[in-house]
Amino acid sequence: MAPPLHQWSAVRLAHALAMRTLSASALAEALIERSAACESGLQAWASFEPAAVRRRAHAVDTGSVTGALHGLPIAVKDNIDTAGIATAHGSPIHADQVPLADAACVALARAAGAWVLGKTVAAELANMKPGPTRNPHRPSHTPGGSSSGSAAAVAAGMAPLALGTQTAGSVIRPAAFCGIVGYKPSPGRLPRAGVKPVSDTLDEVGVLARSVDDAALLAQALEGRGAAPLPSDAAFKPRLGLTLTPQSGALSGPMQAMLGAAAERLAGAGASVSDLPPWPAAFAALFEAQRCVQLFETARALALEHRCRRGDLSAALAAFLDEGAALDPACYAQARTTAAHARATLEALFGDAELLLAPGAPGAAPAGLASTGDPLFSRPWQLLGCPCLTLPGGIDSSGLPLGLQLVARPQDDARLFAAAAWVAQTLDADAIAHGRCLD
């Protein structure tokens, strides 16, 4: 028996939509039905209107085939502008704000034939206070953030693809917690125009999907490479360096065990896998340096909200912005210098490895909805500008997903995708609990 439409991969959907063996309207109905079944328990949508979804799908069906994403609906994080659809940035300060134009990433997706299914919940101003979204695998646990709604919607089969953003770990961590694929590109590969700024140095647009090929399909279209081969077409056994990082004490036992087992299995399948030596001090300093850069720049990016609408901010975000506003500029300058030195000497960290194998998060999604979890294991890569991809590495003893992260040198995104496709195939790391829905 064929799986229901909400479980189809984006690649399979794209092919069927382009060949006109599947209509966008039929797919829209399947996703409306799926959202009706899941949304009350999941709360992933910031904006989802079935009547508007049907109109957009009908417009696709009555038009011509336009590109690699023809007919594919995408979910868009609520800090990314969408023309005619409210973009509230997860904050009452911007409630009911309706942009006149799309963000560049949305415009490019539309140009490739995609259409906007709905807007997904984002943490407050893509920062501190979580939204109402719950983890599709266990409603009492966080889905991660700040791209919480995007990750949960994809994991539950409510959308085949989603756009998110990352400043510290806001794509990688929710993808890891929800058991799907998350891709954070090298700086500048996906355009940021029309995305609410948080940090000029760190912000990136990312992709959430249920497979490596699905993530690549969207990312390649946004880069203007819609006709490029998919990563699974490359038979690539990478040279991997396994690192638990200098923060290994923060890792759960199941996460450490999963990384060790994955490394052993990949080596058995023909990859070269070696333990990375201890990090040089200059790289160990990146964890705190990233937080310093984010603090300093976020306090300035959100100065309007901080100074003029403080009463509409959560206490946690107000305190974070207070800390950033009070930060000594000399500390910020030193953090930037630390990053520049590390980037200039990156080979000292990678050595002979083509890619690094690392934790996507400290462990599985923690219990409770008051926090989106710790971005610790994304901080150094974000400041270095390394592209990262997380995929399901397994589950812990309670059945929650564990995320395996692959890290490449800056601008080596194609190699990252090729390696990730081979790793996913070797580990059979498809999205965990396909299309699971909360009752």
C-alpha positions as CSV (number, residue, x, y, z in Angstrom):
1,M,0.0,0.0,0.0
2,A,1.3,3.4,-0.9
3,P,1.9,5.8,2.0
4,P,-0.4,8.8,2.4
5,L,0.6,12.0,0.7
6,H,1.7,13.7,3.9
7,Q,4.5,11.0,4.2
8,W,5.8,11.4,0.7
9,S,9.3,12.9,0.3
10,A,9.6,16.4,-1.2
11,V,11.6,14.9,-4.1
12,R,8.8,12.4,-4.9
13,L,6.1,15.1,-4.6
14,A,8.1,17.4,-6.8
15,H,8.3,14.8,-9.5
16,A,4.6,13.9,-9.4
17,L,3.6,17.6,-9.4
18,A,5.9,18.4,-12.3
19,M,4.5,15.4,-14.3
20,R,0.9,16.5,-13.4
21,T,0.2,13.0,-11.9
22,L,-0.5,14.8,-8.7
23,S,-2.3,18.2,-8.3
24,A,-1.3,20.8,-5.9
25,S,-4.9,20.9,-4.8
26,A,-4.9,17.2,-3.9
27,L,-1.7,17.7,-1.9
28,A,-3.2,20.8,-0.2
29,E,-6.2,18.8,0.9
30,A,-4.0,16.1,2.4
31,L,-2.0,18.6,4.4
32,I,-5.1,20.5,5.5
33,E,-6.4,17.2,6.8
34,R,-3.1,16.4,8.5
35,S,-3.0,19.8,10.1
36,A,-6.5,19.4,11.4
37,A,-5.5,16.1,13.0
38,C,-2.3,17.4,14.5
39,E,-2.4,21.1,15.2
40,S,-4.4,21.1,18.4
41,G,-1.8,19.0,20.1
42,L,1.3,20.3,18.3
43,Q,0.6,24.1,17.9
44,A,3.2,24.5,15.1
45,W,1.3,27.1,13.0
46,A,1.5,30.8,13.6
47,S,-0.8,31.3,10.5
48,F,-2.6,28.6,8.6
49,E,-5.8,29.3,6.7
50,P,-7.3,26.4,4.8
51,A,-9.3,28.6,2.4
52,A,-6.1,30.5,1.5
53,V,-4.2,27.3,1.1
54,R,-6.8,26.0,-1.3
55,R,-6.6,29.3,-3.4
56,R,-2.8,29.1,-3.6
57,A,-2.9,25.4,-4.6
58,H,-5.6,26.1,-7.3
59,A,-3.4,28.9,-8.7
60,V,-0.6,26.5,-9.1
61,D,-2.8,23.9,-10.8
62,T,-4.0,26.4,-13.4
63,G,-0.6,27.8,-14.2
64,S,2.5,26.4,-15.9
65,V,5.3,24.3,-14.5
66,T,7.8,26.9,-13.4
67,G,10.8,25.2,-11.8
68,A,12.4,22.5,-9.6
69,L,10.0,23.2,-6.8
70,H,6.8,23.3,-8.9
71,G,3.7,22.8,-6.8
72,L,5.6,22.2,-3.5
73,P,4.2,23.9,-0.5
74,I,6.7,25.2,2.1
75,A,6.2,26.3,5.7
76,V,7.9,29.6,6.6
77,K,9.2,30.6,10.0
78,D,7.4,33.6,11.4
79,N,10.4,35.9,11.4
80,I,10.7,35.7,7.5
81,D,8.6,38.1,5.5
82,T,5.8,36.8,3.3
83,A,3.8,39.2,1.1
84,G,0.2,39.4,2.2
85,I,0.6,36.9,5.1
86,A,1.2,38.2,8.7
87,T,4.8,38.1,10.0
88,A,4.7,38.7,13.8
89,H,8.3,37.5,14.7
90,G,6.8,35.6,17.7
91,S,6.1,38.8,19.5
92,P,3.0,40.9,20.3
93,I,5.0,44.0,19.3
94,H,4.6,42.9,15.7
95,A,1.3,41.2,15.8
96,D,-0.8,41.5,12.6
97,Q,2.1,43.1,10.7
98,V,1.6,42.1,7.1
99,P,4.6,42.6,4.8
100,L,4.2,44.1,1.3
101,A,6.9,41.9,-0.1
102,D,8.5,38.5,0.3
103,A,11.8,37.9,1.9
104,A,14.4,37.0,-0.7
105,C,14.4,33.4,0.2
106,V,10.6,33.2,-0.1
107,A,10.7,35.0,-3.4
108,L,13.3,32.6,-4.8
109,A,11.3,29.6,-3.6
110,R,8.2,31.0,-5.4
111,A,10.2,31.7,-8.5
112,A,11.2,28.0,-8.5
113,G,7.5,27.0,-8.3
114,A,6.9,26.6,-4.6
115,W,4.1,28.3,-2.6
116,V,3.6,29.2,1.0
117,L,1.5,26.7,3.0
118,G,1.6,28.8,6.2
119,K,3.8,30.5,8.8
120,T,5.3,28.5,11.6
121,V,5.8,29.5,15.3
122,A,9.1,31.1,16.2
123,A,10.4,31.8,19.6
124,E,10.1,35.5,20.7
125,L,12.0,37.6,18.2
126,A,13.9,34.4,17.3
127,N,15.5,34.5,20.8
128,M,14.5,33.5,24.2
129,K,10.8,32.9,25.1
130,P,9.5,29.7,23.5
131,G,6.2,29.7,21.6
132,P,3.5,27.1,22.3
133,T,4.8,24.4,20.0
134,R,5.3,20.9,21.4
135,N,7.6,18.1,20.4
136,P,5.9,15.7,18.0
137,H,7.5,12.7,19.8
138,R,6.4,13.8,23.3
139,P,4.1,16.7,24.0
140,S,5.7,17.4,27.4
141,H,9.1,18.1,25.8
142,T,10.4,21.1,23.9
143,P,10.7,20.8,20.1
144,G,13.7,23.1,20.3
145,G,13.9,26.6,18.9
146,S,13.8,29.2,17.7
147,S,12.6,27.4,14.5
148,S,10.3,25.3,16.7
149,G,7.2,25.4,14.5
150,S,9.1,24.6,11.3
151,A,10.8,21.6,12.8
152,A,7.6,20.2,14.4
153,A,5.5,20.8,11.3
154,V,7.9,18.9,9.1
155,A,8.4,16.1,11.6
156,A,4.6,15.6,12.0
157,G,4.0,15.5,8.2
158,M,2.1,18.8,8.2
159,A,4.6,20.3,5.6
160,P,7.1,18.6,3.4
161,L,9.7,21.4,3.7
162,A,10.2,24.4,5.9
163,L,12.4,27.5,6.1
164,G,14.0,28.4,9.5
165,T,16.8,30.7,10.7
166,Q,19.8,30.2,12.9
167,T,21.9,32.6,15.0
168,A,23.3,30.0,17.5
169,G,21.5,26.6,17.1
170,S,18.0,27.5,15.9
171,V,17.8,25.1,12.9
172,I,20.2,22.3,14.0
173,R,18.8,21.9,17.6
174,P,15.1,21.7,16.7
175,A,15.8,19.3,13.8
176,A,17.8,17.1,16.2
177,F,15.1,17.2,18.9
178,C,12.3,16.4,16.3
179,G,14.2,13.7,14.5
180,I,14.5,15.3,11.1
181,V,17.2,16.8,8.8
182,G,18.3,20.4,9.4
183,Y,20.7,22.3,7.2
184,K,22.5,25.5,8.2
185,P,24.5,26.8,5.2
186,S,27.8,28.7,4.9
187,P,27.5,32.4,5.3
188,G,25.9,34.1,2.3
189,R,24.7,31.1,0.4
190,L,21.0,31.7,1.2
191,P,19.9,35.3,1.2
192,R,18.8,37.0,4.4
193,A,17.0,40.1,3.0
194,G,13.5,40.3,4.5
195,V,14.4,38.3,7.6
196,K,14.2,40.0,11.0
197,P,17.8,40.7,11.9
198,V,19.3,39.4,15.2
199,S,23.0,39.3,14.5
200,D,24.7,40.6,11.4
201,T,27.7,38.3,11.9
202,L,25.7,35.1,12.8
203,D,22.3,35.1,11.2
204,E,21.6,32.5,8.4
205,V,18.5,31.1,6.7
206,G,18.3,27.3,7.0
207,V,16.2,24.4,5.7
208,L,14.3,21.7,7.6
209,A,13.2,18.5,5.8
210,R,12.7,14.8,6.3
211,S,15.7,13.6,4.2
212,V,19.0,14.9,3.0
213,D,17.8,14.9,-0.7
214,D,14.7,16.9,0.3
215,A,16.8,19.5,2.1
216,A,19.1,19.7,-0.9
217,L,16.2,20.1,-3.3
218,L,15.1,23.3,-1.5
219,A,18.6,24.7,-0.8
220,Q,19.7,24.2,-4.4
221,A,16.7,26.0,-5.8
222,L,17.3,28.9,-3.4
223,E,20.9,29.0,-4.7
224,G,19.7,29.0,-8.3
225,R,20.9,25.4,-8.9
226,G,17.6,23.7,-9.4
227,A,18.9,21.3,-12.0
228,A,21.8,20.1,-9.8
229,P,22.1,16.4,-9.0
230,L,20.8,15.4,-5.7
231,P,23.3,14.3,-3.0
232,S,22.3,10.7,-3.0
233,D,23.6,10.5,-6.6
234,A,27.2,10.8,-5.3
235,A,28.9,7.7,-4.1
236,F,31.0,9.5,-1.5
237,K,32.6,7.8,1.5
238,P,34.1,10.7,3.5
239,R,37.1,11.1,5.8
240,L,35.5,11.9,9.1
241,G,36.9,13.3,12.3
242,L,34.9,12.5,15.4
243,T,34.7,15.2,18.1
244,L,32.8,15.5,21.3
245,T,34.2,19.0,21.6
246,P,35.8,20.5,24.7
247,Q,32.2,20.7,26.1
248,S,31.8,16.9,26.2
249,G,30.9,17.0,29.9
250,A,27.5,18.5,28.9
251,L,26.6,15.5,26.7
252,S,24.1,12.9,27.9
253,G,25.2,9.3,28.1
254,P,22.9,8.2,25.2
255,M,24.3,11.0,23.0
256,Q,27.9,9.9,23.6
257,A,26.9,6.2,23.0
258,M,25.1,7.1,19.8
259,L,28.1,9.0,18.4
260,G,30.4,6.2,19.2
261,A,28.1,3.6,17.6
262,A,27.6,5.7,14.5
263,A,31.3,6.2,14.1
264,E,31.9,2.5,14.4
265,R,29.2,1.7,11.9
266,L,30.4,4.3,9.3
267,A,34.0,3.0,9.6
268,G,32.7,-0.5,9.0
269,A,31.0,0.6,5.9
270,G,34.2,2.1,4.4
271,A,34.5,5.6,5.7
272,S,37.7,6.8,7.3
273,V,36.9,7.7,10.9
274,S,39.4,9.0,13.4
275,D,39.1,10.7,16.8
276,L,39.9,14.4,16.6
277,P,42.7,15.4,18.9
278,P,42.0,17.8,21.7
279,W,41.0,21.2,20.5
280,P,43.6,24.0,20.4
281,A,42.9,26.7,23.0
282,A,42.0,29.2,20.2
283,F,39.1,27.0,19.2
284,A,37.9,26.1,22.7
285,A,37.4,29.9,23.2
286,L,34.8,30.0,20.4
287,F,32.0,28.8,22.6
288,E,32.1,31.9,24.8
289,A,33.1,34.2,21.9
290,Q,30.0,33.3,19.9
291,R,27.8,34.1,22.9
292,C,29.5,37.5,23.2
293,V,29.0,38.3,19.6
294,Q,25.4,37.3,19.7
295,L,24.7,39.3,22.9
296,F,26.4,42.5,21.6
297,E,24.8,42.4,18.1
298,T,21.3,41.3,19.2
299,A,21.1,44.2,21.7
300,R,21.7,46.5,18.8
301,A,19.5,44.7,16.3
302,L,16.5,44.8,18.7
303,A,17.2,48.2,20.1
304,L,13.8,49.5,19.1
305,E,11.9,46.8,20.9
306,H,14.3,47.0,23.9
307,R,14.1,50.7,24.4
308,C,10.6,51.5,23.2
309,R,8.5,48.4,23.9
310,R,10.3,46.8,26.9
311,G,7.0,46.1,28.6
312,D,6.0,43.8,25.7
313,L,9.2,41.7,26.0
314,S,9.5,38.6,28.2
315,A,11.6,39.0,31.3
316,A,14.2,36.6,29.9
317,L,14.6,38.5,26.6
318,A,14.7,41.9,28.4
319,A,17.5,40.6,30.7
320,F,19.4,39.2,27.7
321,L,19.2,42.5,25.9
322,D,20.2,44.4,29.1
323,E,23.3,42.2,29.3
324,G,24.1,42.8,25.6
325,A,23.6,46.5,25.8
326,A,26.0,46.7,28.8
327,L,28.7,44.6,27.2
328,D,32.1,46.2,26.9
329,P,32.8,46.9,23.1
330,A,36.4,45.7,23.8
331,C,35.0,42.3,24.7
332,Y,33.1,42.2,21.5
333,A,36.1,43.2,19.5
334,Q,38.2,40.5,21.2
335,A,35.5,37.9,20.4
336,R,35.6,38.9,16.7
337,T,39.4,38.6,16.8
338,T,39.1,35.2,18.3
339,A,36.8,34.1,15.5
340,A,39.1,35.6,12.8
341,H,42.1,33.8,14.2
342,A,40.3,30.5,14.4
343,R,39.0,30.8,10.8
344,A,42.5,31.6,9.6
345,T,43.9,28.5,11.3
346,L,41.0,26.1,10.7
347,E,43.2,23.4,9.3
348,A,44.6,22.9,12.8
349,L,41.1,21.7,13.9
350,F,40.1,19.7,10.8
351,G,43.5,18.1,10.1
352,D,43.1,15.4,7.5
353,A,39.3,15.1,8.0
354,E,37.0,16.2,5.2
355,L,34.1,16.6,7.6
356,L,33.6,16.5,11.4
357,L,31.1,14.2,13.1
358,A,29.8,16.0,16.2
359,P,26.7,16.1,18.5
360,G,23.7,18.1,17.3
361,A,22.7,18.9,20.8
362,P,23.6,17.9,24.4
363,G,21.1,15.0,24.2
364,A,17.5,14.4,23.5
365,A,14.9,17.2,23.9
366,P,14.6,18.1,27.5
367,A,11.3,17.9,29.4
368,G,9.3,21.1,29.8
369,L,8.3,23.9,27.5
370,A,9.9,26.8,29.3
371,S,13.1,26.5,27.4
372,T,14.1,25.5,23.8
373,G,17.2,23.8,25.0
374,D,20.9,24.6,24.9
375,P,22.6,25.7,21.6
376,L,26.0,24.9,23.1
377,F,27.1,22.4,20.4
378,S,26.3,24.8,17.5
379,R,28.0,27.9,18.9
380,P,31.6,27.3,17.5
381,W,30.5,26.3,14.0
382,Q,28.2,29.3,13.8
383,L,31.0,31.7,14.6
384,L,33.4,29.9,12.3
385,G,30.9,30.1,9.4
386,C,31.0,26.3,8.9
387,P,28.0,24.7,7.1
388,C,26.3,22.1,9.3
389,L,23.7,19.4,8.8
390,T,22.0,17.3,11.4
391,L,20.2,14.1,10.8
392,P,18.6,11.4,13.0
393,G,21.3,9.4,14.7
394,G,19.0,7.2,16.8
395,I,16.8,7.4,19.9
396,D,17.5,7.4,23.6
397,S,16.0,4.8,26.0
398,S,12.8,6.8,26.3
399,G,12.2,6.9,22.6
400,L,13.3,10.5,21.9
401,P,15.4,11.4,18.8
402,L,19.2,12.0,19.0
403,G,20.7,14.3,16.4
404,L,24.0,13.5,14.6
405,Q,25.7,16.7,13.3
406,L,28.1,16.8,10.3
407,V,30.3,19.9,9.9
408,A,32.3,21.0,6.9
409,R,34.8,23.8,6.1
410,P,33.2,27.1,5.2
411,Q,31.7,27.1,1.6
412,D,32.2,23.3,1.4
413,D,28.4,22.8,1.4
414,A,28.3,20.5,-1.6
415,R,30.7,18.1,0.1
416,L,28.6,18.3,3.3
417,F,25.5,17.2,1.4
418,A,27.2,14.4,-0.4
419,A,28.7,13.1,2.8
420,A,25.4,13.5,4.7
421,A,23.5,11.5,2.0
422,W,26.0,8.6,2.3
423,V,25.9,8.7,6.1
424,A,22.1,8.8,6.2
425,Q,21.9,5.8,3.8
426,T,24.5,3.9,5.8
427,L,22.8,4.5,9.1
428,D,19.3,4.2,7.6
429,A,18.8,7.7,9.1
430,D,15.5,8.6,7.7
431,A,13.2,10.9,9.6
432,I,12.3,9.2,12.9
433,A,8.7,8.2,13.4
434,H,7.5,9.3,9.9
435,G,4.7,11.7,10.2
436,R,4.0,11.0,13.8
437,C,1.0,13.0,15.1
438,L,0.0,13.9,18.6
439,D,-3.4,12.6,19.7
